[in-house]
Amino acid sequence: MTGFLGRRVAQGVLTIALVSAIVFIFMNVAGDPAILLLPPEANTRDIAQIRHALGLDRPLYVRYVSLMTGFWFNHQVKSFRYQDPLVPLILSHLERTLILAAASVTLSVSIAIPLGTLAALRRGSAVDAIVRVLTVLASSVPSFCSSIFLIYVFAVKLQLLPVFGLGVKNAVLPIAALSLFQVAILLRLFRSELLDVLTQDYIRTARAKGVPNRGTLVRHAFKNAAIPVLTMTGLLLNSLVLGAVVVEPIFAWPGMGWLLYQSVLGRDYPVVVGATMIAAIIIVFVNLATDILHVWFDPRIRVA
């Protein structure tokens, strides 16, 4: 296990470094941020001054090393647009994104597991058919389309929920928009895995010994069917952090996705690189936690 963790941590560090370098290069190729920070009537001298003040006149590799050193060690790197220290700025927005992600995952699992169980136990019935049709529809609609639909129904027509801003009510629509796709994927996967588990020999043996159906489901079927769902949940949690870039700007939810969207438009590359690195750290951590939970759920899984 120790060797496995060491390799995964090393791979994660390498991944984060590569992601930061690639994003940094792309942001610098995209254009000069000094032009966007100045009014249209600014002359060449004004642009040169702002570029010097921001350090944009230095070589590319010097700026990258300076950004990485300042970001990880002294936290003195500031946003071009907001002029705030980079790490506190990103973490303050990340907190709001994690609220949406945690609520979406919790809601998705709470809905997918019971409905997936119901559909599997009533395979071929009308309930199973309805659940399968709804999951196909939910997984086929992009998140920005479902966001607009939710706004139209619950904010415009019914006027039950607000669209923009912070607060419990303001979070309902973003969470719902993020959860629709997750529920569909987890429900279909759990239904399929549970159907497969219920046909295994040890399930038939347990039933032949007189174990009640509920005991068979809880003690044997659920635990084995949950292993692929656990993997998918980790992947979906990663996609929620990245998918917030689409959903948060629609609802003006000031999370990291909204901050990243605004920073890309303004070519605020310190924020873009920093937010991308933090997102990569989250993804690496979630993947590692998922692998560890695999071993805990199924002792037959061993890592070298």
N, C-alpha and C positions, 0 to 999 in steps of 0.2 A: 504493500500500500504506500509506503514512504517513497519508493522509487517512482511509482505511478504519479503521486502528487507532485514530486519534483519535476518530472517530465512535463506534466500539464502546466505547471506554473511557468516553466521556461518557455513552453510554446505560447502561453498567454502573453508573456512579456514581449516576445518576438512579434506576435500579432499586433499588439498595441503600438509598438514602435513602427511597424510597417504601415499601419493605418494612419498614424499621425504624419508620417513622411509623405504618403500619397496625397492625403487631404491638403497638406501644406503646399505641395507643389501645384495641385489643381487650383487652389484658391489664388495663388500668385499668378498663374497663367490666365485666370479669368478676367483680370483687369486691375487697374490701379485704384485702391481704396481712397487715395487722397482726392481724386476727382469727385467722388461721391460725397466726401465730407465737406467740400467747399461749395459755395453758391455758384451758379452758372457764370456769373460775371468775373470770377476769379481769374487772374492772369497767370502766366507761367511762373513768375517769381513766387506768387502765393502757393502754387502747387509744390514748387521746390522746397519751400520752407516747411510746409506740413509734412512732406515726405522725409525731410531731415529730422523733424521733431519726432516722427513715429519710427524712425530708423529704417525706412523703406529704401534708402539710398545705399544701404550696406549690401554685400554679396548675399546670395540666397542661403548658402550653407551657414553663414555667420548668423543670420536671422533665425534659422531653424534651431541652431544650438542655443542661442540666447533665449528663444521661446521655451524650449524644453527645460533648460536650466532654471529659468525664472518660474516656470509653472510648477515643477516638482519640488524645488528646494527653498526658494525664498518667497514665492507667491506674490511677487511684485509686478508680474505682467498684468497690464490693464487692457480693457476693451478699447478699440479705436472709437467706437460710437458712444458708449456709455461712460467711458473714463472711470470705470469701477475696477477694483482688483478682480482678476479673472476667476479664481477659484470660488470665492464667496458668491460672485454673480451666478456662476453655473450651478452651484450647489443649491442656492435658493430657489432656482427654477426647477432643478431636478427633483426636489422634494415634492412639488406639485405633480410632476409627471409620475412619480412612484405611487402617489395616492391613487391616480387613475389606473395605473397598471395593477396594483394590488387589489383594488376593488373589482376591476374587470376580471382578473383571474379567479378571485373568490366567487364572483357571481357566475362565471362561466362553468366552473367545476360544480357548483351547487345545482345548476340547472342540468348540465350534461349527464352527470352520473345517474340521477333518478330517471330522467327520460330515456337514457340509453338502456338502463336496466328494464324499464317498462317495455320498450320496443323489442328487446331481445327475448324477454319472457313471453311476449305475445307476437312472436314472429309470424308474419303473413296476415295479421289481422288488419282491420281498418286503422287502428291506432298506430301500428307499425308503419303503414303506408303514409299516413299523414305526417308522422314524425320525419320520415325519410324525405318526403317532398319538401317540407319546411327547411330541413338542413341543407338540401341542395340549393334552394333559393337563397338562404342566408350566406352560404359559402360562395355563391356566384356573384354577389353584389359587392362592388368595391366600397371601401370604408367611406370615401368622400360622398358617394351616392347615398349610402344609408344615413350619413350625417345630415345631408340636405333633406332627405325624406323625414327624418325625425324632427328636424326643425319645422318643416312645413306642417306636420300633423300636430305636434304637441306644443309648439310655440306660436305658430301663426293661426291655425284653425281652432284648436282647443284652448289655447292660451293658458296652459297649465304650468308650463315651465319656462324659465328665462333662457335666453340663448347665450348671452355673453357675461363675463365676469367671474369672480370667485365666490364660493359659498357651496353649501350642501346641495341646494336646488340647482345651482349652475353646473354641478358636476354630474347630474343625472344623465343628461343627454350625451355628453362625451363618453361616459362609462358605457351607456347602452350601445353607442356606435362602435366602440372598441370590442364589446362583448359578443356582438352578433356573429361575427366570423369565428371567434374562438369557440362559442357554444356549438356551432355547426360541426367544426372539425373534431372536437373532443367527443361529441355525442356519437358521431358516425364511427369513430375509432373505438370507443368503449363498447358500443353495440356489437361491432364486428369481433372484437377480442372476447367479449363475454360469450357470444355464440360459439366461438371456437373452443373456449374453455369448457363449456357445458357439455361438449361431445367427447371430452377426454375420458380415459379409462378410470382415473381415480375418482372422478365425479360419479360415474356409474357405480363404482364400488362403494362409495359413501352412501349412495341412495339404496343400494342393495343391503347394506348393513342397517338400514332403518334410520339413518340420519335425516332429520327434517329438512325440507327444501330451504328454509331460511338459514339453518345452520350450514348447509352445503354452500349456499351463496356467500355467506359472511366469512366462513373460515377458509374456504378453498377457492371459490370462483373469483370473488372480488379482488383478492390479493394478487392473484396471477394475472387477471385482466387489467389491473391497474398499472403494471410495469410499463407497457408501451404508452399508456396515457400519461404517466409521469414524465417520460421522455418528451412527449409532445407538449405537455404543459410548460416545460422548461424552454422549448423552442418558441412557443407562443408568447411566453413572458419576454423573451428577447425581441420578438416582433412587435410587442406592445410598446416597448421603449422606442423602437424605430418608427413604428406606425404613428406615434404621437406627432411626428413631423407633419402628417397629413391632417389629423383630426384636430389637434390643438389650435392651429390657425383658424380653422372654420368656426370654432366656438370661442375664439379669442381667450382660450385658457392659457394663462401665462406660465406654462411649463417649459421644459427644456426643448421640446419640439417647436414651440412658438419662438423661443429665443434663437434656436438654430435657423429657423426659416427667416426671421428678421435679419440675422447676421449674414446669411448667404446673400440676401438682397443688397445689403450694405457693404459687402465684401469685408466684413469685420473678421479677418481670418484668425486672429488669436482666439476669439470665441468659438469659431467653427472648429478649429483644430482641438481646442480644449474640450468642447462638448463631445466631439467625436471620440476622443480618447476615453473620456469618462463612460460613454456608452459602450465602448469596447471592453472596458474593465468590467462593467456590469454583465455583459454577455459572457465573458470568460468565467466570471465567478458563478453565474447561473449554470453554465455547462458543467463546471466542476462539481457544484453541489448536486446536480442531477445524477452524475456518475456515482457519487458517494451514496446517494439515496438508493440507487439501483442495488448496490451491494447489501444495503440494510433491508430492502424489501425482499430480495432473493439471495439467500446465502450461497446458492449454487454458483453465482457469478463471482469470479475471482479476477483480480487484477495482478499482473506480474510486476 
